[in-house]
């Protein structure tokens, strides 16, 4: 499996990038780039020019290269100030100092402070709450016979889960859902809506930090929420500023919900459009032997096949370097295309085939290197729980729209559906034991 260049006479025309047609199915365009322009300079919809890295080996190398900084100070400052890179509104809201914008040693220090919340043990302890949330959301529509899986299920589940982990009181979580809804719409909401939501979220987080600091007990309770843990670390010499604490809580919420929304949404869509694979998974989940191994490998395959993060977040060259044989100048933005790398035939056999039992699957869906997604264990737990519960409680789940009519959200980094209408046989009120 190698990427052999074609003879020049056989080269098809370069594909158009970042159109609505491209958003629906970017994989043919990425295949062209992998073969003919694996490190490709292009103008993004924002007007910023950046390099796209599309081959697996180059992508993995770039993700771990310390010369590619996460700090936007290494780029053209006005571009970031105008919201053309990074998260809209984060600079004005003073939420810049978070894990997606910094390098070691600050990155090492801040990541260490929050990593304890996402250890395998802590995530396993959180599993019953994720199942409870999943069932509560399903209970709201299971007797209707129809639903929008994005709005009714994939979107609220990770919002409520990450709010619980952060320590946002239950009575305030619907506000977070509203703000997050505006952020996830990207260009689909009112002008300036994302920046306003970011500002409101920052104001709330600062107020919550003040409140929790005033009420913080002398000793941490088992399973202490993450914001209290950040405050405690700051008060014990870790030098975490108030803005850093707010920015950390903000990025954990922002990065922790949209990736999981898309994992559940894209995963459900892939299963519904690949009935043979979906049937395999259902048989595995409902089999007498209770074998759930296909669910484990299946989540990894769904992450590889059509993952939630299309492009890794921004990186900027701190010095001249070469990536994939291409010269990159100091200050140039570099975007690693995870979706293209994870369908590279030089790394994966039959990369355009969905195979839930795929074993050799070292995909880059959650990145690589020191910036590997901190919340990946939680996202995997939520994805497994959500899809397994859907397929067991609603066994005849089916698409209620022509796939060609579905629309994917605009935006550079994430890949996800706007809506996912489904139909199913309504669940009987007496179908099982009452759920909390």
Secondary structure, DSSP 8 states (H G I E B T S, - for coil): -------GGG-------SSHHHHH--HHHHHHHHHH-SEEEEE-TTS-EEEEE-SHHHHHHHHT-TTEES-GGGS-HHHHHTTSSSSTTTTTTT---STTS--TTHHHHHHHHHHGGGSHHHHHHHHHHHHHHHHHHHHHHTTTSEEEHIIIIIHHHHHHHHHHHHT--GGGHHHHHHHHHHHHHGGGSSTTHHHHHHHHHHHHHHHHHHHHHHH--SS--TT--HHHHHHHHIIIII---HHHHHHHHHHHHHHHHHHHHHHHHHHHHHHHT-HHHHHHHHHHHHSTT---HHHHHHHHHHHHHH-SBSS---EEESS-EEETTEEE-TT-EEEE-HHHHTT-TTTSTTTTS--TT-------TT--GGGS-TTHHHHHHHHHHHHHHHHHHSTT-EESS-GGG--B---SSB--BS--EEE-----TTSSS---
